[in-house]
């Protein structure tokens, strides 16, 4: 004779199966739920165990079917949908990027080729298509950068550009836009905001993690294309000038690596700035830096409208 406990277990199991089937049939009334479970190609017996989770997936699936763009995304994680998938015979759930997120990632993949240190989002996303062209005072720099970009693949040892000018004239944006265009063709580059970079290097140098300092320094020193942004805005020390900047420029000069500079100072004013440290007025050492800059780059001045207003 069957034990009472076994009978009760069978009855409970039967009731549970009935409840699961009812919940599943009710969920099937939703067309997005139905479409989703049909796509899994799994048997009903397995799917009914996951009805509530599948309903959650169906809601995100519905959002995706009617979504006009990633900005309007209604899902928990923007650009992703929570969906079922089979992994080695088991049903698992995870986030999958939507079509808009995949397209955006593809468009922005080039950004991985540009190392940007302490620069705003607009610099990371700088584009030649968006540069300000109304002011004719900018034409010379735009033409120079266009020509550099055109010939870079054939001549990777071209001189870079030292672009000086007033605050907010868009010097950094122009060069970053060119770097990003080249990044789309797989060419790597680095953009460093020089005052902040020096502060970060000094912190690393004084810490117990010496490898961190070397990695940060080498990543910039050896970049195929380099922009030293806002040179002349830093507080000059003998260490930053003679131990950091001078060897970096010497290496790039020896290896013929194109190097770009932006500064609010012209070369004469920059030389005066670099000469003054706690050690006094060191004109010769400042002159060595300027000599290397001239070897590495051509000079242009761009006085233009302040675009940051």
Secondary structure, DSSP 8 states (H G I E B T S, - for coil): ---HHHHHHHHHHHHHHHHHHHHHHHHTTSHHHHHHHHHHT--HHHHGGGHHHHHHHHHHHHHHHT-S-GGG--SSSTTEEEEEEEETTEEEEEEEE-HHHHHHHHHHGGGGGEEEES--HHHHT--GGGS--S-GGGHHHHHHHHHHHHHTTT-TT--EEEEEE-TTSSHHHHHHHHHHHHHTTT--EEEEEHHHHHHHHHHHHTSS-HHHHHHHHHHHHT-SSEEEETTTSS---HIIIIIIIHHHHHHHHHHT--EEEEESS-HHHHHHHHHEETTEE-HHHHHHHHHHHHHHEEEEEE----TT-
